[in-house]
Amino acid sequence: MPRSLHRLSSLEVSRKRKPGLFADGGNLYLSVSNVHSKSWIFRYSRNGATKDMGLGSLNAVSLAQARELAGEHRNQLANGIDPLAKRGAARQQAATEAAKSITFREAAETYMRGQEPGW
């Protein structure tokens, strides 16, 4: 039986209330929590381990955007790139760049100004 993509419709997504994971196809899932919050999950296996990658809440990411993101991540997997590792590396790079943008002197002066009222 062939796997199908785009099993969920916008109306179905908005009506889901029962907690669980609901497949849209192509490793994309709608996750509904016990408190009825909804988010998108990209689920894949790499080296025998199943990984869940959050794509964002339903309020921030539409069904169409989630499908597009899932497609990008499937392409990365096809090219031998782990999407979670790539996102982690990008976050680490951004944190490193942010840390480099402030000097020790600026950090120390900011800290002293913040602590001064309690001294």
Secondary structure, DSSP 8 states (H G I E B T S, - for coil): ----S----HHHHHH--SSEEEEEETTEEEEE-TT--EEEEEEEEETTEEEEEEEEETTTS-HHHHHHHHHHHHHHHHTT--HHHHHHHHHHHHHHHHHHTS-HHHHHHHHHHHHGGG-
